[in-house]
Amino acid sequence: MQKVVILRGAPATGKTTALHNLRKRKEMKNWVVIDFQQLKKQFEHLGEEKRRLYGKQALFSTLKILMSQKLNILFDEMYGGAIKRELKYYLKKYNYKIIPLEFTSDIKTAISREAERRLKKGLKPRGEKWVKQTHKERLELFEKNSIMIDTTNMNQKQVVNFIIRKIL
């Protein structure tokens, strides 16, 4: 059975870091790893609405091609419901299983990570209120079949090893 693995979760919980580290692992050499955030950036100049729309369309078109080749796929920031709705035919035809991984961390850690990440980019941190609000919103979107990854006390290598054990 082929797999579609989706990394989801609140900001500053380690999704993008894990995605890039997974891409480097030998166990993932036959996987296609897609940075959905970077894909959507290709359409930024067209405005927010079109960035989101064209980003999703580009991702779904790419996934259809990859699924027809029966490749294992890993990407970030998409909900299983959208995948099932848009790709129902391909999931069934090519015998794919969706594995959602939900990243979380405590608020204090997320605030610190978010500030560090933004400062590295020369941007002002969004602050505690923003981090708390986005974490609350993500909890409301939590899908019960997700595998939880609490990255609060895990280093990057531990997170990647955990993911590899769960998906391979």
SEMAR-105675 format. One record per residue: residue number from 1; residue in one letter; x, z, y of N, C-alpha, C, CB in turn. Coordinates in steps of 0.05 Angstrom, whole numbers, plus 5000, padded with zeros to 4 digits. Each point is the difference from the previous one (the first is absolute). Glycine has a CB too. Example, Ala and Ser with C-alpha at 12.3 -4.5 7.8 and 13.67 -1.06 7.14 Angstrom:
<nodes>
+-----+--------+------+------+------+-------+-------+-------+------+------+------+-------+-------+-------+
: num : residu : n.px : n.pz : n.py : ca.px : ca.pz : ca.py : c.px : c.pz : c.py : cb.px : cb.pz : cb.py :
+-----+--------+------+------+------+-------+-------+-------+------+------+------+-------+-------+-------+
:   1 :      A : 5264 : 5156 : 4886 :  4982 :  5000 :  5024 : 5018 : 5000 : 5024 :  4962 :  5025 :  4977 :
:   2 :      S : 5031 : 4961 : 5044 :  5016 :  5001 :  5024 : 4985 : 5014 : 5022 :  5024 :  4957 :  4987 :
+-----+--------+------+------+------+-------+-------+-------+------+------+------+-------+-------+-------+
</nodes>
This chain:
<nodes>
+-----+--------+------+------+------+-------+-------+-------+------+------+------+-------+-------+-------+
: num : residu : n.px : n.pz : n.py : ca.px : ca.pz : ca.py : c.px : c.pz : c.py : cb.px : cb.pz : cb.py :
+-----+--------+------+------+------+-------+-------+-------+------+------+------+-------+-------+-------+
:   1 :      M : 5017 : 5000 : 4976 :  4983 :  5000 :  5024 : 5018 : 5000 : 5025 :  4963 :  5024 :  4975 :
:   2 :      Q : 5030 : 4958 : 5044 :  5015 :  4998 :  5025 : 4990 : 5022 : 5019 :  5006 :  4950 :  4994 :
:   3 :      K : 5010 : 5056 : 5026 :  4993 :  5022 :  5019 : 5002 : 4992 : 5029 :  5017 :  5032 :  4966 :
:   4 :      V : 4964 : 4979 : 5049 :  5001 :  4998 :  5029 : 5002 : 5029 : 5009 :  4972 :  4957 :  5004 :
:   5 :      V : 5050 : 5051 : 5008 :  5005 :  5027 :  5009 : 4998 : 5000 : 5031 :  5030 :  5011 :  4960 :
:   6 :      I : 4954 : 5008 : 5050 :  4995 :  5002 :  5028 : 5010 : 5027 : 5010 :  4960 :  4969 :  4997 :
:   7 :      L : 5058 : 5031 : 5023 :  5009 :  5024 :  5013 : 4983 : 5005 : 5024 :  5048 :  4993 :  4983 :
:   8 :      R : 4938 : 5030 : 5018 :  4982 :  5007 :  5022 : 5006 : 5028 : 5009 :  4965 :  4968 :  4983 :
:   9 :      G : 5024 : 5039 : 5040 :  5002 :  5027 :  5010 : 5003 : 5001 : 5030 :  5021 :  5012 :  4957 :
:  10 :      A : 4980 : 5012 : 5053 :  5002 :  5006 :  5028 : 5027 : 4991 : 5011 :  4968 :  5038 :  4995 :
:  11 :      P : 5034 : 4958 : 5031 :  5026 :  4993 :  5012 : 5021 : 5022 : 4995 :  4975 :  4974 :  5035 :
:  12 :      A : 5050 : 5018 : 4963 :  5023 :  5017 :  4998 : 5000 : 5016 : 4974 :  5001 :  5003 :  5049 :
:  13 :      T : 4988 : 4986 : 4929 :  5000 :  5013 :  4974 : 5020 : 4987 : 4981 :  4952 :  5013 :  5007 :
:  14 :      G : 5060 : 4964 : 5001 :  5021 :  4988 :  4984 : 4993 : 4974 : 4986 :  5016 :  5045 :  4994 :
:  15 :      K : 4962 : 4943 : 5013 :  4991 :  4975 :  4986 : 5020 : 4978 : 5004 :  4953 :  5013 :  5006 :
:  16 :      T : 5054 : 4981 : 5019 :  5018 :  4977 :  5006 : 5028 : 5006 : 4989 :  4973 :  4989 :  5041 :
:  17 :      T : 5036 : 5035 : 4962 :  5026 :  5007 :  4989 : 5001 : 4995 : 4970 :  5007 :  5034 :  5037 :
:  18 :      A : 4972 : 4976 : 4949 :  4998 :  4996 :  4971 : 4999 : 4971 : 4993 :  4977 :  5043 :  4996 :
:  19 :      L : 5007 : 4941 : 5019 :  4998 :  4972 :  4995 : 5027 : 4986 : 5001 :  4954 :  5001 :  5019 :
:  20 :      H : 5062 : 5004 : 5002 :  5026 :  4988 :  5003 : 5020 : 5009 : 4979 :  4991 :  4996 :  5048 :
:  21 :      N : 5007 : 5030 : 4944 :  5018 :  5010 :  4979 : 4992 : 4990 : 4973 :  5007 :  5041 :  5027 :
:  22 :      L : 4967 : 4956 : 4968 :  4992 :  4988 :  4974 : 5010 : 4972 : 4997 :  4959 :  5029 :  5001 :
:  23 :      R : 5040 : 4956 : 5020 :  5009 :  4972 :  5000 : 5029 : 4997 : 4990 :  4969 :  4990 :  5038 :
:  24 :      K : 5047 : 5031 : 4966 :  5029 :  5000 :  4993 : 5005 : 5008 : 4971 :  5010 :  5009 :  5047 :
:  25 :      R : 4970 : 5002 : 4940 :  5004 :  5011 :  4973 : 5000 : 4979 : 4979 :  4979 :  5042 :  5015 :
:  26 :      K : 5039 : 4960 : 4965 :  5002 :  4980 :  4979 : 4975 : 5000 : 4983 :  5049 :  5006 :  4999 :
:  27 :      E : 4937 : 5016 : 4999 :  4975 :  5001 :  4984 : 4978 : 4982 : 5012 :  5012 :  5046 :  4986 :
:  28 :      M : 4992 : 4947 : 5040 :  4980 :  4985 :  5015 : 5008 : 4971 : 5003 :  4987 :  5042 :  5024 :
:  29 :      K : 5034 : 4949 : 4963 :  5011 :  4973 :  5005 : 4980 : 4978 : 4994 :  5044 :  5018 :  4989 :
:  30 :      N : 4937 : 4986 : 4993 :  4980 :  4980 :  4994 : 4974 : 5004 : 5014 :  5021 :  4995 :  4956 :
:  31 :      W : 4978 : 5023 : 5063 :  4977 :  5006 :  5016 : 5002 : 4985 : 5027 :  4994 :  5045 :  4978 :
:  32 :      V : 4983 : 4949 : 5033 :  4999 :  4989 :  5027 : 4992 : 5024 : 5018 :  4988 :  4952 :  4985 :
:  33 :      V : 5028 : 5054 : 5035 :  4995 :  5023 :  5018 : 4994 : 4988 : 5028 :  5030 :  5032 :  4973 :
:  34 :      I : 4946 : 4974 : 5037 :  4991 :  4989 :  5025 : 4997 : 5022 : 5021 :  4977 :  4962 :  4975 :
:  35 :      D : 5035 : 5035 : 5048 :  4997 :  5018 :  5022 : 4977 : 4989 : 5017 :  5049 :  5014 :  5000 :
:  36 :      F : 4927 : 4996 : 4995 :  4976 :  4990 :  5013 : 5001 : 5005 : 5030 :  4974 :  5009 :  4959 :
:  37 :      Q : 5039 : 5012 : 5050 :  5002 :  5005 :  5029 : 5017 : 4978 : 5013 :  4996 :  5050 :  4992 :
:  38 :      Q : 5025 : 4942 : 4995 :  5017 :  4979 :  5011 : 4985 : 4973 : 4999 :  5041 :  5024 :  4985 :
:  39 :      L : 4944 : 4971 : 4994 :  4984 :  4976 :  4998 : 4981 : 4998 : 5024 :  5003 :  5001 :  4950 :
:  40 :      K : 4983 : 5021 : 5056 :  4981 :  4999 :  5023 : 5014 : 4996 : 5027 :  4970 :  5030 :  4973 :
:  41 :      K : 5055 : 4979 : 5029 :  5015 :  4997 :  5025 : 5004 : 4971 : 5007 :  5023 :  5043 :  4991 :
:  42 :      Q : 4976 : 4939 : 4989 :  5004 :  4972 :  5006 : 4978 : 4989 : 5018 :  5022 :  4995 :  4956 :
:  43 :      F : 4955 : 5020 : 5046 :  4977 :  4990 :  5015 : 4995 : 5017 : 5025 :  4981 :  4983 :  4958 :
:  44 :      E : 5038 : 5035 : 5049 :  4996 :  5018 :  5023 : 4994 : 4986 : 5026 :  5030 :  5031 :  4977 :
:  45 :      H : 4983 : 4947 : 5027 :  4997 :  4985 :  5026 : 4972 : 4989 : 5003 :  5048 :  4989 :  4998 :
:  46 :      L : 4935 : 5012 : 4982 :  4973 :  4989 :  5001 : 4979 : 5021 : 5007 :  5014 :  4966 :  4967 :
:  47 :      G : 4995 : 5059 : 5036 :  4982 :  5022 :  5006 : 4994 : 5016 : 4975 :  4981 :  4973 :  5037 :
:  48 :      E : 5009 : 5052 : 4968 :  4996 :  5019 :  4978 : 4979 : 4990 : 4980 :  5011 :  5036 :  5032 :
:  49 :      E : 4967 : 4953 : 4977 :  4979 :  4991 :  4981 : 5011 : 4979 : 4981 :  4965 :  5012 :  5034 :
:  50 :      K : 5048 : 4968 : 4978 :  5010 :  4978 :  4983 : 5024 : 5009 : 4983 :  4984 :  4967 :  5035 :
:  51 :      R : 5032 : 5052 : 4976 :  5022 :  5010 :  4984 : 4990 : 5012 : 4974 :  5026 :  5010 :  5043 :
:  52 :      R : 4953 : 5006 : 4959 :  4988 :  5013 :  4976 : 4987 : 4979 : 4982 :  4992 :  5042 :  5026 :
:  53 :      L : 4993 : 4940 : 4985 :  4985 :  4980 :  4985 : 5020 : 4981 : 4985 :  4962 :  5003 :  5033 :
:  54 :      Y : 5056 : 4985 : 4982 :  5019 :  4981 :  4988 : 5019 : 5014 : 4981 :  4997 :  4972 :  5041 :
:  55 :      G : 5010 : 5053 : 4965 :  5017 :  5015 :  4982 : 4987 : 5004 : 4973 :  5020 :  5024 :  5039 :
:  56 :      K : 4954 : 4984 : 4961 :  4986 :  5003 :  4974 : 4997 : 4973 : 4986 :  4975 :  5039 :  5020 :
:  57 :      Q : 5018 : 4940 : 4995 :  4997 :  4974 :  4987 : 5026 : 4990 : 4988 :  4964 :  4989 :  5033 :
:  58 :      A : 5058 : 5016 : 4981 :  5027 :  4992 :  4989 : 5006 : 5016 : 4975 :  5015 :  4988 :  5047 :
:  59 :      L : 4980 : 5038 : 4954 :  5005 :  5017 :  4977 : 4983 : 4991 : 4976 :  5012 :  5038 :  5030 :
:  60 :      F : 4962 : 4958 : 4974 :  4983 :  4993 :  4977 : 5007 : 4972 : 4989 :  4963 :  5028 :  5020 :
:  61 :      S : 5045 : 4954 : 4997 :  5008 :  4974 :  4990 : 5026 : 5002 : 4984 :  4979 :  4978 :  5040 :
:  62 :      T : 5039 : 5038 : 4970 :  5025 :  5005 :  4985 : 4995 : 5013 : 4973 :  5025 :  5003 :  5044 :
:  63 :      L : 4958 : 5017 : 4956 :  4994 :  5015 :  4976 : 4987 : 4981 : 4979 :  4994 :  5042 :  5026 :
:  64 :      K : 4989 : 4940 : 4982 :  4987 :  4981 :  4982 : 5022 : 4983 : 4986 :  4958 :  4999 :  5028 :
:  65 :      I : 5061 : 4992 : 4987 :  5021 :  4983 :  4989 : 5017 : 5017 : 4980 :  5001 :  4972 :  5042 :
:  66 :      L : 5007 : 5052 : 4967 :  5016 :  5017 :  4983 : 4986 : 5008 : 4974 :  5023 :  5017 :  5041 :
:  67 :      M : 4951 : 4989 : 4961 :  4984 :  5007 :  4977 : 4998 : 4977 : 4980 :  4974 :  5033 :  5028 :
:  68 :      S : 5023 : 4943 : 4982 :  4998 :  4977 :  4982 : 5026 : 4996 : 4985 :  4967 :  4979 :  5031 :
:  69 :      Q : 5055 : 5032 : 4979 :  5026 :  4999 :  4986 : 5005 : 5025 : 4984 :  5018 :  4972 :  5037 :
:  70 :      K : 4962 : 5046 : 4962 :  5001 :  5025 :  4985 : 5024 : 5018 : 5007 :  4976 :  4976 :  4963 :
:  71 :      L : 5029 : 5026 : 5063 :  5022 :  5017 :  5009 : 4989 : 5028 : 5008 :  5025 :  4959 :  5016 :
:  72 :      N : 4991 : 5061 : 4979 :  4993 :  5027 :  5010 : 5006 : 5001 : 5030 :  5011 :  5021 :  4955 :
:  73 :      I : 4971 : 4993 : 5059 :  5001 :  4999 :  5029 : 4998 : 5029 : 5011 :  4979 :  4954 :  5001 :
:  74 :      L : 5036 : 5051 : 5020 :  4999 :  5026 :  5014 : 4999 : 4994 : 5030 :  5026 :  5024 :  4962 :
:  75 :      F : 4956 : 4990 : 5051 :  4999 :  4997 :  5029 : 4988 : 5025 : 5013 :  4995 :  4950 :  4996 :
:  76 :      D : 5004 : 5051 : 5030 :  4991 :  5024 :  5014 : 4975 : 4994 : 5017 :  5047 :  5016 :  5001 :
:  77 :      E : 4939 : 5006 : 5004 :  4979 :  5001 :  5020 : 4975 : 4982 : 4995 :  5036 :  5011 :  5031 :
:  78 :      M : 4953 : 4992 : 4946 :  4975 :  4985 :  4995 : 4984 : 5018 : 4981 :  5021 :  4953 :  5007 :
:  79 :      Y : 4953 : 5047 : 4996 :  4983 :  5016 :  4982 : 4991 : 4985 : 4976 :  4985 :  5026 :  5040 :
:  80 :      G : 5013 : 4987 : 4938 :  4992 :  4988 :  4975 : 4974 : 4986 : 5001 :  5025 :  5034 :  4977 :
:  81 :      G : 4956 : 4977 : 5039 :  4974 :  4987 :  5002 : 5002 : 4972 : 5012 :  4980 :  5045 :  5006 :
:  82 :      A : 5037 : 4951 : 5013 :  5003 :  4974 :  5013 : 5013 : 4981 : 4980 :  5005 :  5021 :  5045 :
:  83 :      I : 5014 : 4989 : 4940 :  5013 :  4983 :  4979 : 4980 : 4991 : 4979 :  5044 :  5024 :  5008 :
:  84 :      K : 4941 : 4995 : 4982 :  4980 :  4994 :  4980 : 4979 : 4980 : 5010 :  5007 :  5046 :  4980 :
:  85 :      R : 4985 : 4958 : 5044 :  4979 :  4983 :  5012 : 5011 : 4971 : 5004 :  4980 :  5040 :  5023 :
:  86 :      E : 5044 : 4958 : 4988 :  5011 :  4973 :  5006 : 5012 : 4986 : 4976 :  5008 :  5017 :  5045 :
:  87 :      L : 5002 : 4998 : 4936 :  5015 :  4988 :  4978 : 4988 : 5006 : 4972 :  5040 :  5004 :  5029 :
:  88 :      K : 4934 : 5003 : 4971 :  4987 :  5007 :  4975 : 5005 : 4979 : 4978 :  4965 :  5025 :  5027 :
:  89 :      Y : 5031 : 4950 : 4979 :  5003 :  4979 :  4981 : 5028 : 4999 : 4989 :  4965 :  4974 :  5024 :
:  90 :      Y : 5056 : 5028 : 4993 :  5028 :  4999 :  4992 : 5008 : 5024 : 4983 :  5010 :  4973 :  5041 :
:  91 :      L : 4980 : 5051 : 4967 :  5006 :  5024 :  4986 : 4991 : 4998 : 4971 :  4997 :  5027 :  5042 :
:  92 :      K : 4979 : 4963 : 4954 :  4989 :  4997 :  4973 : 5013 : 4977 : 4985 :  4956 :  5019 :  5017 :
:  93 :      K : 5046 : 4958 : 4996 :  5011 :  4977 :  4986 : 5028 : 5004 : 4990 :  4971 :  4971 :  5029 :
:  94 :      Y : 5046 : 5042 : 4988 :  5028 :  5004 :  4992 : 5006 : 5028 : 4990 :  5011 :  4966 :  5034 :
:  95 :      N : 4968 : 5050 : 4961 :  5003 :  5026 :  4987 : 5019 : 5019 : 5016 :  4992 :  4978 :  4956 :
:  96 :      Y : 5000 : 5027 : 5069 :  5015 :  5018 :  5018 : 4988 : 5028 : 5001 :  5014 :  4960 :  5026 :
:  97 :      K : 5003 : 5059 : 4977 :  4992 :  5028 :  5004 : 5009 : 5007 : 5028 :  5002 :  5012 :  4950 :
:  98 :      I : 4981 : 5001 : 5066 :  5007 :  5010 :  5026 : 5009 : 5029 : 4997 :  4968 :  4968 :  5024 :
:  99 :      I : 5056 : 5038 : 4987 :  5010 :  5027 :  5000 : 5004 : 5009 : 5029 :  5023 :  4994 :  4955 :
: 100 :      P : 4958 : 5022 : 5056 :  5004 :  5010 :  5027 : 5016 : 5026 : 5001 :  4956 :  4979 :  5013 :
: 101 :      L : 5064 : 5022 : 5004 :  5016 :  5023 :  5004 : 4995 : 5011 : 5029 :  5036 :  4983 :  4967 :
: 102 :      E : 4955 : 5041 : 5035 :  4993 :  5012 :  5026 : 5022 : 5019 : 5008 :  4950 :  4995 :  4990 :
: 103 :      F : 5063 : 4998 : 5032 :  5021 :  5017 :  5011 : 4989 : 5021 : 5019 :  5033 :  4962 :  4996 :
: 104 :      T : 4978 : 5062 : 5002 :  4992 :  5021 :  5018 : 5024 : 5018 : 5006 :  4952 :  4999 :  4982 :
: 105 :      S : 5045 : 5017 : 5039 :  5020 :  5020 :  5006 : 4987 : 5021 : 5017 :  5039 :  4967 :  4997 :
: 106 :      D : 4974 : 5055 : 5007 :  4987 :  5020 :  5018 : 5003 : 4990 : 5028 :  5011 :  5038 :  4968 :
: 107 :      I : 4972 : 4972 : 5050 :  4999 :  4990 :  5027 : 5026 : 5005 : 5015 :  4951 :  5009 :  5000 :
: 108 :      K : 5062 : 5014 : 4996 :  5025 :  5006 :  5014 : 5021 : 4979 : 4993 :  4989 :  5049 :  4999 :
: 109 :      T : 5014 : 4944 : 4976 :  5019 :  4980 :  4991 : 4993 : 4973 : 5011 :  5008 :  5026 :  4958 :
: 110 :      A : 4967 : 4967 : 5042 :  4991 :  4974 :  5010 : 5006 : 4997 : 5031 :  4965 :  4998 :  4964 :
: 111 :      I : 5030 : 5024 : 5050 :  5005 :  4999 :  5029 : 5030 : 4996 : 5006 :  4961 :  5031 :  5008 :
: 112 :      S : 5055 : 4983 : 4977 :  5029 :  4997 :  5003 : 5010 : 4972 : 4992 :  5005 :  5049 :  4990 :
: 113 :      R : 4985 : 4940 : 4988 :  5008 :  4973 :  4991 : 4990 : 4979 : 5020 :  4998 :  5015 :  4952 :
: 114 :      E : 4978 : 4988 : 5058 :  4989 :  4980 :  5018 : 5016 : 5000 : 5026 :  4954 :  5007 :  4981 :
: 115 :      A : 5053 : 5017 : 5029 :  5016 :  5001 :  5025 : 5028 : 4988 : 4996 :  4975 :  5042 :  5013 :
: 116 :      E : 5037 : 4965 : 4964 :  5027 :  4989 :  4994 : 5000 : 4970 : 4999 :  5011 :  5042 :  4975 :
: 117 :      R : 4969 : 4947 : 5011 :  4997 :  4971 :  4996 : 4996 : 4986 : 5027 :  4981 :  5007 :  4954 :
: 118 :      R : 5001 : 5004 : 5063 :  4994 :  4988 :  5026 : 5025 : 5001 : 5018 :  4951 :  5012 :  4995 :
: 119 :      L : 5062 : 5011 : 5006 :  5023 :  5003 :  5017 : 5023 : 4980 : 4992 :  4988 :  5049 :  5007 :
: 120 :      K : 5015 : 4946 : 4967 :  5020 :  4981 :  4991 : 4994 : 4972 : 5011 :  5007 :  5027 :  4959 :
: 121 :      K : 4968 : 4967 : 5045 :  4991 :  4974 :  5011 : 4999 : 5000 : 5030 :  4974 :  4993 :  4958 :
: 122 :      G : 5034 : 5029 : 5055 :  4999 :  5002 :  5029 : 4972 : 5005 : 5010 :  5039 :  4971 :  5002 :
: 123 :      L : 4943 : 5038 : 4982 :  4972 :  5005 :  5007 : 4994 : 5030 : 5002 :  4987 :  4957 :  4978 :
: 124 :      K : 4993 : 5049 : 5038 :  4992 :  5028 :  5003 : 4983 : 5008 : 4976 :  5000 :  4996 :  5051 :
: 125 :      P : 5006 : 5027 : 4937 :  4983 :  5010 :  4978 : 4971 : 5002 : 5008 :  5040 :  5025 :  4981 :
: 126 :      R : 4942 : 4970 : 5000 :  4972 :  5001 :  5006 : 4989 : 5029 : 5002 :  4995 :  4956 :  4976 :
: 127 :      G : 5018 : 5062 : 5011 :  4994 :  5028 :  5003 : 4982 : 5012 : 4978 :  5004 :  4992 :  5047 :
: 128 :      E : 4994 : 5034 : 4954 :  4986 :  5015 :  4979 : 4970 : 4992 : 4998 :  5032 :  5038 :  5008 :
: 129 :      K : 4955 : 4959 : 5014 :  4971 :  4993 :  4999 : 4996 : 4974 : 4986 :  4993 :  5025 :  5043 :
: 130 :      W : 5023 : 4954 : 4963 :  4997 :  4974 :  4987 : 5005 : 5002 : 4970 :  5014 :  4978 :  5043 :
: 131 :      V : 5008 : 5036 : 4949 :  5006 :  5003 :  4972 : 4978 : 5014 : 4985 :  5049 :  5001 :  5012 :
: 132 :      K : 4941 : 5021 : 4999 :  4978 :  5015 :  4987 : 4975 : 4982 : 4997 :  5018 :  5043 :  5019 :
: 133 :      Q : 4976 : 4942 : 5002 :  4976 :  4983 :  4999 : 5003 : 4978 : 4979 :  4992 :  5009 :  5048 :
: 134 :      T : 5031 : 4978 : 4951 :  5003 :  4979 :  4980 : 5001 : 5011 : 4972 :  5025 :  4973 :  5034 :
: 135 :      H : 4986 : 5050 : 4962 :  5000 :  5012 :  4973 : 4971 : 5007 : 4992 :  5047 :  5019 :  5007 :
: 136 :      K : 4937 : 4991 : 5011 :  4972 :  5007 :  4995 : 4985 : 4974 : 4992 :  5002 :  5039 :  5032 :
: 137 :      E : 5002 : 4940 : 4983 :  4987 :  4974 :  4994 : 5007 : 4990 : 4973 :  5000 :  4989 :  5049 :
: 138 :      R : 5026 : 5013 : 4944 :  5009 :  4990 :  4974 : 4987 : 5016 : 4977 :  5043 :  4986 :  5021 :
: 139 :      L : 4954 : 5040 : 4982 :  4987 :  5016 :  4980 : 4972 : 4991 : 4995 :  5029 :  5039 :  5013 :
: 140 :      E : 4957 : 4952 : 5008 :  4973 :  4991 :  4997 : 4998 : 4974 : 4984 :  4989 :  5022 :  5043 :
: 141 :      L : 5033 : 4963 : 4957 :  5001 :  4974 :  4985 : 5012 : 5003 : 4972 :  5004 :  4977 :  5044 :
: 142 :      F : 5004 : 5047 : 4949 :  5013 :  5004 :  4974 : 4983 : 4990 : 4977 :  5022 :  5040 :  5019 :
: 143 :      E : 4990 : 4945 : 4963 :  4987 :  4990 :  4976 : 5007 : 5018 : 4976 :  5001 :  4953 :  5018 :
: 144 :      K : 4978 : 5056 : 4968 :  5004 :  5020 :  4979 : 5018 : 4992 : 4977 :  4955 :  5015 :  5012 :
: 145 :      N : 5048 : 4959 : 4984 :  5018 :  4991 :  4978 : 5029 : 4997 : 5008 :  4960 :  4977 :  4981 :
: 146 :      S : 5047 : 5031 : 5043 :  5027 :  4998 :  5010 : 5018 : 5021 : 4987 :  4983 :  4982 :  5043 :
: 147 :      I : 5042 : 5011 : 4954 :  5021 :  5018 :  4991 : 5012 : 5012 : 5026 :  5010 :  4974 :  4956 :
: 148 :      M : 4988 : 5052 : 5046 :  5010 :  5014 :  5024 : 5031 : 5003 : 4999 :  4956 :  5024 :  5004 :
: 149 :      I : 5056 : 4972 : 5019 :  5029 :  5005 :  5003 : 5004 : 5016 : 5025 :  5013 :  4957 :  4976 :
: 150 :      D : 4992 : 5069 : 5021 :  5005 :  5017 :  5022 : 5030 : 5000 : 5006 :  4960 :  5030 :  4989 :
: 151 :      T : 5048 : 4956 : 5032 :  5028 :  4996 :  5007 : 5012 : 5022 : 5017 :  4991 :  4952 :  4997 :
: 152 :      T : 4994 : 5069 : 5008 :  5010 :  5022 :  5017 : 5027 : 5010 : 4992 :  4953 :  5013 :  5008 :
: 153 :      N : 5050 : 4993 : 4966 :  5025 :  5012 :  4990 : 5015 : 4981 : 4982 :  4979 :  5044 :  5004 :
: 154 :      M : 5017 : 4930 : 4998 :  5014 :  4981 :  4984 : 5018 : 4983 : 5017 :  4961 :  4998 :  4968 :
: 155 :      N : 5063 : 4995 : 5021 :  5017 :  4982 :  5014 : 4993 : 4971 : 4992 :  5037 :  5035 :  5002 :
: 156 :      Q : 4975 : 4946 : 5010 :  4993 :  4972 :  4995 : 5004 : 4992 : 4971 :  5013 :  4989 :  5046 :
: 157 :      K : 5009 : 5020 : 4942 :  5005 :  4993 :  4972 : 4979 : 5013 : 4981 :  5049 :  4997 :  5011 :
: 158 :      Q : 4943 : 5027 : 4995 :  4979 :  5013 :  4983 : 4974 : 4985 : 5002 :  5023 :  5044 :  5007 :
: 159 :      V : 4970 : 4947 : 5017 :  4975 :  4985 :  5004 : 5001 : 4975 : 4984 :  4994 :  5019 :  5046 :
: 160 :      V : 5027 : 4966 : 4956 :  5003 :  4974 :  4986 : 4999 : 5005 : 4969 :  5027 :  4981 :  5039 :
: 161 :      N : 4987 : 5039 : 4952 :  5000 :  5006 :  4971 : 4972 : 5007 : 4990 :  5048 :  5016 :  5004 :
: 162 :      F : 4938 : 5000 : 5012 :  4973 :  5007 :  4993 : 4982 : 4975 : 4998 :  5006 :  5044 :  5024 :
: 163 :      I : 4997 : 4938 : 4995 :  4983 :  4976 :  5000 : 5007 : 4983 : 4975 :  4998 :  5000 :  5050 :
: 164 :      I : 5027 : 4996 : 4945 :  5009 :  4984 :  4977 : 4989 : 5011 : 4974 :  5042 :  4987 :  5025 :
: 165 :      R : 4959 : 5040 : 4972 :  4989 :  5012 :  4976 : 4970 : 4995 : 4997 :  5035 :  5035 :  5002 :
: 166 :      K : 4951 : 4964 : 5021 :  4971 :  4996 :  4999 : 4991 : 4971 : 4996 :  4997 :  5039 :  5030 :
: 167 :      I : 5019 : 4942 : 4978 :  4991 :  4973 :  4999 : 5012 : 4983 : 4977 :  4994 :  5003 :  5049 :
: 168 :      L : 5028 : 5006 : 4940 :  5013 :  4984 :  4979 : 4991 : 5009 : 4972 :  5039 :  4992 :  5030 :
+-----+--------+------+------+------+-------+-------+-------+------+------+------+-------+-------+-------+
</nodes>
